[in-house]
Amino acid sequence: MSLLVACPGSLQDPQDFTGAPADIIGPKCAVASCHNSHDKAGSLDLTPDANLSKRLVNVPPTGPGCMGLLVDPMAPDQSLLYTKCLPTAPCGTQMPQTGNPLTQDELDELLTWIKTLK
């Protein structure tokens, strides 16, 4: 039996997001019990710091059944960071697991940001 943990909390320093959409990743992903530097759900740390892109670009996922790259600069729309937020998530469950799914505008904003990463 698996236990899902809610992701309460908020980003303490949203200004530290170096180019990331703080209105999406901060409050919906890098929060307590999710993808922050302490909890690293799925071994994924989305903490907003200078090394965020290094933890994402050309990095394979560690989750079971997940393929590809967290951020694929050659195929941004195939980046797992993006596709996991779609209703047809390729592995596991759609993100975020708690709260509302991303709106189309938020998905577009996330993909636009992903396209800037190298």
N, CA, C and O atoms as a DFTB+ gen file, in Angstrom:
472 C
 N C O
     1  1       0.849      -1.176       0.000
     2  2       0.000       0.000       0.000
     3  2       0.893       1.237       0.000
     4  3       1.832       1.318       0.791
     5  1       0.615       2.190      -0.867
     6  2       1.415       3.415      -0.884
     7  2       0.653       4.534      -0.197
     8  3      -0.578       4.567      -0.193
     9  1       1.393       5.418       0.363
    10  2       0.819       6.535       1.096
    11  2       1.175       7.819       0.370
    12  3       2.352       8.104       0.148
    13  1       0.165       8.594       0.001
    14  2       0.410       9.880      -0.629
    15  2       0.466      10.936       0.455
    16  3      -0.385      10.987       1.342
    17  1       1.471      11.766       0.368
    18  2       1.637      12.819       1.354
    19  2       1.254      14.139       0.706
    20  3       1.693      14.439      -0.404
    21  1       0.454      14.909       1.379
    22  2       0.079      16.216       0.859
    23  2       1.288      17.130       0.837
    24  3       2.287      16.878       1.511
    25  1       1.189      18.176       0.067
    26  2       2.317      19.090      -0.090
    27  2       1.955      20.477       0.422
    28  3       1.814      21.408      -0.371
    29  1       1.803      20.628       1.734
    30  2       1.459      21.935       2.269
    31  2       2.670      22.844       2.293
    32  3       3.803      22.397       2.119
    33  1       2.424      24.095       2.505
    34  2       3.543      25.019       2.657
    35  2       3.632      25.987       1.507
    36  3       2.799      25.986       0.600
    37  1       4.654      26.814       1.559
    38  2       4.866      27.793       0.497
    39  2       6.354      28.017       0.329
    40  3       7.153      27.677       1.201
    41  1       6.705      28.580      -0.777
    42  2       8.095      28.871      -1.074
    43  2       8.517      30.081      -0.252
    44  3       7.874      31.130      -0.307
    45  1       9.592      29.937       0.506
    46  2      10.013      31.015       1.387
    47  2      10.657      32.174       0.631
    48  3      10.462      33.331       1.002
    49  1      11.415      31.888      -0.413
    50  2      12.134      32.925      -1.137
    51  2      11.897      32.833      -2.638
    52  3      12.801      32.448      -3.380
    53  1      10.682      33.184      -3.106
    54  2      10.385      33.037      -4.532
    55  2      11.305      33.868      -5.418
    56  3      11.488      33.532      -6.588
    57  1      11.883      34.932      -4.898
    58  2      12.787      35.756      -5.695
    59  2      14.076      35.011      -6.045
    60  3      14.805      35.429      -6.945
    61  1      14.359      33.920      -5.349
    62  2      15.564      33.146      -5.633
    63  2      15.417      32.236      -6.845
    64  3      16.400      31.634      -7.277
    65  1      14.229      32.120      -7.399
    66  2      14.058      31.335      -8.605
    67  2      14.769      32.048      -9.731
    68  3      14.350      33.127     -10.150
    69  1      15.827      31.465     -10.218
    70  2      16.617      32.100     -11.264
    71  2      16.011      31.784     -12.620
    72  3      16.487      30.896     -13.328
    73  1      14.975      32.499     -12.977
    74  2      14.329      32.340     -14.265
    75  2      13.158      31.379     -14.277
    76  3      12.385      31.373     -15.234
    77  1      13.007      30.580     -13.257
    78  2      11.894      29.629     -13.227
    79  2      10.596      30.358     -12.937
    80  3      10.610      31.388     -12.263
    81  1       9.468      29.846     -13.433
    82  2       8.185      30.498     -13.126
    83  2       7.799      30.259     -11.669
    84  3       7.226      29.224     -11.331
    85  1       8.113      31.207     -10.828
    86  2       7.898      31.074      -9.388
    87  2       6.434      30.850      -9.036
    88  3       6.131      30.277      -7.990
    89  1       5.530      31.291      -9.890
    90  2       4.119      31.100      -9.595
    91  2       3.651      29.671      -9.843
    92  3       2.539      29.312      -9.458
    93  1       4.487      28.850     -10.482
    94  2       4.125      27.455     -10.731
    95  2       5.000      26.516      -9.906
    96  3       4.495      25.787      -9.052
    97  1       6.289      26.530     -10.152
    98  2       7.185      25.574      -9.517
    99  2       7.281      25.804      -8.014
   100  3       7.259      24.849      -7.237
   101  1       7.384      27.045      -7.605
   102  2       7.497      27.331      -6.175
   103  2       6.310      26.842      -5.372
   104  3       6.470      25.961      -4.527
   105  1       5.126      27.382      -5.605
   106  2       3.994      27.009      -4.758
   107  2       3.381      25.650      -5.051
   108  3       2.615      25.140      -4.233
   109  1       3.694      25.048      -6.196
   110  2       3.044      23.783      -6.534
   111  2       3.980      22.578      -6.523
   112  3       3.509      21.441      -6.537
   113  1       5.288      22.798      -6.497
   114  2       6.227      21.670      -6.622
   115  2       7.280      21.620      -5.511
   116  3       7.479      20.577      -4.889
   117  1       7.943      22.732      -5.266
   118  2       9.069      22.765      -4.321
   119  2       8.599      23.151      -2.925
   120  3       9.094      24.109      -2.331
   121  1       7.652      22.403      -2.419
   122  2       7.086      22.686      -1.100
   123  2       7.316      21.491      -0.173
   124  3       7.815      20.451      -0.602
   125  1       6.953      21.648       1.086
   126  2       7.151      20.592       2.082
   127  2       6.556      19.268       1.625
   128  3       5.441      19.225       1.106
   129  1       7.296      18.206       1.820
   130  2       6.911      16.836       1.487
   131  2       6.833      16.567      -0.013
   132  3       6.324      15.524      -0.424
   133  1       7.320      17.473      -0.818
   134  2       7.309      17.246      -2.263
   135  2       8.724      17.319      -2.817
   136  3       9.596      16.561      -2.391
   137  1       8.955      18.206      -3.744
   138  2      10.232      18.254      -4.460
   139  2      11.130      19.389      -3.975
   140  3      11.545      20.241      -4.760
   141  1      11.424      19.394      -2.680
   142  2      12.334      20.404      -2.147
   143  2      13.647      19.741      -1.752
   144  3      13.789      18.525      -1.885
   145  1      14.590      20.508      -1.279
   146  2      15.927      19.980      -0.985
   147  2      15.940      18.992       0.178
   148  3      16.883      18.211       0.306
   149  1      14.921      19.009       1.023
   150  2      14.880      18.102       2.167
   151  2      14.119      16.821       1.858
   152  3      14.543      15.736       2.258
   153  1      13.009      16.936       1.157
   154  2      12.150      15.779       0.939
   155  2      12.449      15.048      -0.370
   156  3      12.449      13.817      -0.394
   157  1      12.699      15.760      -1.429
   158  2      13.084      15.194      -2.732
   159  2      12.214      14.013      -3.156
   160  3      12.730      12.934      -3.446
   161  1      10.912      14.210      -3.193
   162  2      10.018      13.145      -3.652
   163  2      10.474      12.685      -5.031
   164  3      10.728      13.508      -5.911
   165  1      10.576      11.391      -5.216
   166  2      11.068      10.850      -6.477
   167  2      12.502      11.242      -6.758
   168  3      12.932      11.234      -7.911
   169  1      13.245      11.582      -5.727
   170  2      14.643      12.052      -5.838
   171  2      14.768      13.327      -6.659
   172  3      15.835      13.614      -7.203
   173  1      13.689      14.092      -6.751
   174  2      13.684      15.318      -7.542
   175  2      13.674      16.541      -6.633
   176  3      12.764      16.719      -5.823
   177  1      14.687      17.371      -6.775
   178  2      14.820      18.599      -5.994
   179  2      14.587      19.789      -6.919
   180  3      15.409      20.080      -7.787
   181  1      13.471      20.469      -6.729
   182  2      13.143      21.656      -7.520
   183  2      13.356      22.937      -6.722
   184  3      12.740      23.963      -7.010
   185  1      14.220      22.875      -5.730
   186  2      14.510      24.044      -4.921
   187  2      15.046      25.159      -5.812
   188  3      15.927      24.930      -6.640
   189  1      14.516      26.355      -5.640
   190  2      14.956      27.482      -6.466
   191  2      16.321      27.996      -6.049
   192  3      16.452      28.742      -5.078
   193  1      17.315      27.595      -6.784
   194  2      18.653      28.106      -6.534
   195  2      19.428      28.107      -7.846
   196  3      18.902      27.730      -8.894
   197  1      20.658      28.528      -7.773
   198  2      21.481      28.661      -8.980
   199  2      21.737      27.324      -9.668
   200  3      22.122      27.308     -10.837
   201  1      21.536      26.212      -8.981
   202  2      21.806      24.893      -9.566
   203  2      20.561      24.181     -10.075
   204  3      20.641      23.015     -10.462
   205  1      19.420      24.847     -10.086
   206  2      18.179      24.197     -10.500
   207  2      18.298      23.616     -11.904
   208  3      17.963      22.449     -12.112
   209  1      18.759      24.386     -12.855
   210  2      18.843      23.866     -14.225
   211  2      19.832      22.706     -14.322
   212  3      19.625      21.792     -15.120
   213  1      20.896      22.726     -13.530
   214  2      21.864      21.614     -13.541
   215  2      21.240      20.318     -13.044
   216  3      21.651      19.229     -13.444
   217  1      20.245      20.441     -12.166
   218  2      19.567      19.249     -11.653
   219  2      18.498      18.737     -12.606
   220  3      17.935      17.664     -12.389
   221  1      18.211      19.503     -13.668
   222  2      17.124      19.148     -14.577
   223  2      17.566      18.832     -16.003
   224  3      17.119      17.844     -16.585
   225  1      18.430      19.653     -16.562
   226  2      18.776      19.551     -17.982
   227  2      19.619      18.311     -18.259
   228  3      20.666      18.100     -17.647
   229  1      19.137      17.495     -19.197
   230  2      19.800      16.249     -19.615
   231  2      19.965      15.244     -18.481
   232  3      20.867      14.407     -18.517
   233  1      19.096      15.323     -17.475
   234  2      19.149      14.415     -16.327
   235  2      18.019      13.397     -16.464
   236  3      16.857      13.778     -16.606
   237  1      18.352      12.099     -16.423
   238  2      17.299      11.082     -16.480
   239  2      16.536      11.013     -15.164
   240  3      17.097      11.308     -14.108
   241  1      15.270      10.628     -15.214
   242  2      14.477      10.497     -13.985
   243  2      14.897       9.254     -13.204
   244  3      15.483       8.323     -13.755
   245  1      14.589       9.262     -11.927
   246  2      14.903       8.105     -11.091
   247  2      13.652       7.307     -10.750
   248  3      13.747       6.202     -10.216
   249  1      12.485       7.855     -11.053
   250  2      11.237       7.173     -10.720
   251  2      11.017       5.925     -11.552
   252  3      11.477       5.843     -12.691
   253  1      10.314       4.950     -10.986
   254  2      10.051       3.710     -11.711
   255  2       9.158       3.946     -12.934
   256  3       8.131       4.619     -12.852
   257  1       9.566       3.390     -14.040
   258  2       8.767       3.474     -15.258
   259  2       8.879       4.769     -16.026
   260  3       8.293       4.895     -17.101
   261  1       9.605       5.724     -15.516
   262  2       9.748       7.007     -16.197
   263  2      10.964       6.961     -17.128
   264  3      12.041       6.512     -16.737
   265  1      10.778       7.422     -18.333
   266  2      11.831       7.399     -19.338
   267  2      12.099       8.827     -19.816
   268  3      11.332       9.744     -19.523
   269  1      13.188       9.001     -20.548
   270  2      13.504      10.300     -21.127
   271  2      14.390      11.117     -20.209
   272  3      15.213      10.579     -19.467
   273  1      14.206      12.431     -20.274
   274  2      15.000      13.368     -19.478
   275  2      14.067      14.308     -18.726
   276  3      12.977      14.624     -19.203
   277  1      14.497      14.753     -17.552
   278  2      13.696      15.720     -16.815
   279  2      13.458      16.957     -17.665
   280  3      12.326      17.421     -17.796
   281  1      14.528      17.489     -18.243
   282  2      14.430      18.574     -19.230
   283  2      15.290      18.169     -20.415
   284  3      16.499      17.971     -20.290
   285  1      14.643      18.049     -21.563
   286  2      15.322      17.680     -22.803
   287  2      15.410      18.912     -23.693
   288  3      14.413      19.293     -24.306
   289  1      16.583      19.548     -23.780
   290  2      16.701      20.769     -24.578
   291  2      16.475      20.531     -26.074
   292  3      16.157      21.470     -26.803
   293  1      16.634      19.296     -26.536
   294  2      16.409      18.980     -27.954
   295  2      14.929      18.748     -28.259
   296  3      14.502      18.886     -29.406
   297  1      14.152      18.399     -27.245
   298  2      12.715      18.157     -27.390
   299  2      12.005      18.635     -26.123
   300  3      11.537      17.820     -25.329
   301  1      11.925      19.958     -25.932
   302  2      11.358      20.495     -24.690
   303  2       9.967      19.961     -24.353
   304  3       9.654      19.736     -23.183
   305  1       9.131      19.757     -25.375
   306  2       7.776      19.285     -25.113
   307  2       7.736      17.820     -24.692
   308  3       6.678      17.316     -24.315
   309  1       8.885      17.124     -24.751
   310  2       8.982      15.750     -24.278
   311  2       9.654      15.672     -22.908
   312  3       9.833      14.584     -22.361
   313  1      10.021      16.821     -22.362
   314  2      10.652      16.866     -21.042
   315  2       9.694      16.322     -19.992
   316  3       8.521      16.695     -19.954
   317  1      10.199      15.444     -19.147
   318  2       9.358      14.835     -18.121
   319  2       8.796      15.875     -17.155
   320  3       7.682      15.713     -16.655
   321  1       9.546      16.931     -16.890
   322  2       9.048      17.995     -16.024
   323  2       7.742      18.575     -16.567
   324  3       6.878      18.994     -15.798
   325  1       7.605      18.597     -17.881
   326  2       6.392      19.096     -18.544
   327  2       5.342      17.987     -18.680
   328  3       4.190      18.177     -18.291
   329  1       5.734      16.833     -19.227
   330  2       4.755      15.791     -19.528
   331  2       4.105      15.198     -18.281
   332  3       2.979      14.704     -18.349
   333  1       4.804      15.240     -17.136
   334  2       4.194      14.754     -15.893
   335  2       3.057      15.657     -15.422
   336  3       2.254      15.257     -14.579
   337  1       2.987      16.871     -15.963
   338  2       1.932      17.800     -15.576
   339  2       0.708      17.710     -16.495
   340  3      -0.302      18.373     -16.260
   341  1       0.808      16.893     -17.532
   342  2      -0.297      16.711     -18.472
   343  2      -1.265      15.655     -17.955
   344  3      -0.872      14.785     -17.179
   345  1      -2.539      15.720     -18.380
   346  2      -3.501      14.691     -17.951
   347  2      -3.087      13.279     -18.381
   348  3      -3.506      12.294     -17.774
   349  1      -2.276      13.190     -19.415
   350  2      -1.800      11.903     -19.918
   351  2      -0.352      11.672     -19.497
   352  3       0.482      11.303     -20.324
   353  1      -0.051      11.884     -18.235
   354  2       1.316      11.712     -17.727
   355  2       1.866      10.358     -18.174
   356  3       1.181       9.344     -18.051
   357  1       3.103      10.333     -18.695
   358  2       3.651       9.092     -19.254
   359  2       4.013       8.023     -18.226
   360  3       4.203       6.862     -18.589
   361  1       4.110       8.393     -16.967
   362  2       4.439       7.432     -15.921
   363  2       3.941       7.981     -14.594
   364  3       3.841       9.194     -14.409
   365  1       3.636       7.092     -13.691
   366  2       3.171       7.549     -12.385
   367  2       1.885       8.347     -12.488
   368  3       1.033       8.070     -13.333
   369  1       1.754       9.334     -11.627
   370  2       0.547      10.153     -11.603
   371  2       0.829      11.552     -12.128
   372  3       1.970      12.012     -12.158
   373  1      -0.241      12.209     -12.538
   374  2      -0.138      13.584     -13.007
   375  2       0.283      14.475     -11.846
   376  3      -0.182      14.310     -10.718
   377  1       1.170      15.423     -12.140
   378  2       1.609      16.392     -11.147
   379  2       0.888      17.715     -11.369
   380  3       0.522      18.017     -12.505
   381  1       0.678      18.492     -10.362
   382  2       0.933      18.174      -8.960
   383  2      -0.104      17.183      -8.436
   384  3      -1.244      17.149      -8.899
   385  1       0.314      16.385      -7.466
   386  2      -0.586      15.377      -6.907
   387  2      -1.651      15.993      -6.029
   388  3      -2.741      15.437      -5.891
   389  1      -1.355      17.122      -5.440
   390  2      -2.346      17.788      -4.589
   391  2      -2.722      19.115      -5.234
   392  3      -1.963      19.677      -6.024
   393  1      -3.877      19.591      -4.892
   394  2      -4.341      20.843      -5.484
   395  2      -4.867      20.610      -6.887
   396  3      -5.102      19.475      -7.299
   397  1      -5.045      21.684      -7.601
   398  2      -5.576      21.615      -8.958
   399  2      -4.486      21.322      -9.970
   400  3      -3.335      21.713      -9.778
   401  1      -4.845      20.633     -11.054
   402  2      -3.875      20.458     -12.141
   403  2      -3.515      21.818     -12.727
   404  3      -4.243      22.794     -12.547
   405  1      -2.400      21.871     -13.420
   406  2      -2.007      23.128     -14.055
   407  2      -3.005      23.495     -15.131
   408  3      -3.511      22.630     -15.846
   409  1      -3.284      24.771     -15.240
   410  2      -4.149      25.262     -16.310
   411  2      -3.359      25.250     -17.615
   412  3      -2.142      25.067     -17.605
   413  1      -4.044      25.442     -18.728
   414  2      -3.347      25.500     -20.009
   415  2      -2.348      26.656     -20.034
   416  3      -1.256      26.516     -20.584
   417  1      -2.707      27.786     -19.452
   418  2      -1.775      28.920     -19.391
   419  2      -0.532      28.559     -18.578
   420  3       0.582      28.919     -18.958
   421  1      -0.716      27.850     -17.462
   422  2       0.427      27.437     -16.645
   423  2       1.289      26.419     -17.385
   424  3       2.517      26.478     -17.318
   425  1       0.654      25.491     -18.086
   426  2       1.410      24.524     -18.891
   427  2       2.223      25.238     -19.962
   428  3       3.383      24.902     -20.199
   429  1       1.610      26.221     -20.607
   430  2       2.319      26.993     -21.639
   431  2       3.497      27.752     -21.041
   432  3       4.577      27.802     -21.630
   433  1       3.285      28.336     -19.876
   434  2       4.354      29.076     -19.199
   435  2       5.495      28.141     -18.801
   436  3       6.666      28.489     -18.954
   437  1       5.156      26.958     -18.293
   438  2       6.170      25.981     -17.908
   439  2       6.975      25.545     -19.129
   440  3       8.202      25.472     -19.062
   441  1       6.309      25.259     -20.232
   442  2       7.011      24.841     -21.436
   443  2       7.884      25.965     -21.982
   444  3       8.997      25.708     -22.442
   445  1       7.409      27.182     -21.941
   446  2       8.212      28.327     -22.390
   447  2       9.479      28.428     -21.559
   448  3      10.557      28.662     -22.104
   449  1       9.367      28.255     -20.243
   450  2      10.551      28.306     -19.380
   451  2      11.507      27.154     -19.691
   452  3      12.719      27.356     -19.767
   453  1      10.969      25.957     -19.870
   454  2      11.792      24.789     -20.191
   455  2      12.601      25.048     -21.459
   456  3      13.768      24.666     -21.544
   457  1      11.992      25.687     -22.429
   458  2      12.672      25.980     -23.706
   459  2      13.863      26.918     -23.528
   460  3      14.737      26.976     -24.393
   461  1      13.908      27.648     -22.422
   462  2      15.037      28.564     -22.184
   463  2      16.229      27.857     -21.551
   464  3      17.333      28.400     -21.525
   465  1      16.010      26.650     -21.044
   466  2      17.078      25.940     -20.341
   467  2      18.015      25.246     -21.313
   468  3      17.578      24.672     -22.310
   469  1      19.274      25.302     -21.023
   470  2      20.293      24.668     -21.867
   471  2      21.219      23.837     -21.035
   472  3      22.144      23.224     -21.568
